[in-house]
Every structure is written in structure tokens, then in C-alpha cells.
């Protein structure tokens, strides 16, 4: 098995795992999620959006 095939296989496994996790999270009722995890996720999304805006402008993010 070549390196390319190994990486391709690993990517497929990772994508499959991610899809399964998303399906499992979709079936969990909202009441079971804590407010802390929602706040954490919101913070991560904001940080990712800032990084995306900076990258779209073509600048390098100095502080991360």
C-alpha cells in the first residue's frame, strides 16, 4: 500500500467517524447538552470566523 493510499484510507475513516458523530449528536435532545458546551462551541465558532475573515483578506493572523 502506497503512502497516498494510506492517507486516502485514513481520510475516509476520519470522514466516516465524523459523520457518525454528527448523526449521534443529532439524535441527542437539546436538553441534555450543558450551557457550558454551547458557550464553548460559540467561542470556537467566533474564533474560526475571525480567522476565515483574516485569511480571505490575505493577511496572516498574528495572535491565535
C-alpha positions, 0 to 999 in steps of 0.5 A: 500500500502506497503512502497516498493510499494510506492517507486516502484510507485514513481520510475516509475513516476520519470522514466516516467517524465524523459523520457518525458523530454528527448523526449521534449528536443529532439524535441527542435532545437539546436538553441534555447538552450543558450551557457550558458546551454551547458557550464553548462551541460559540467561542470556537465558532467566533474564533474560526470566523475571525480567522476565515475573515483574516485569511480571505483578506490575505493577511496572516493572523498574528495572535491565535 
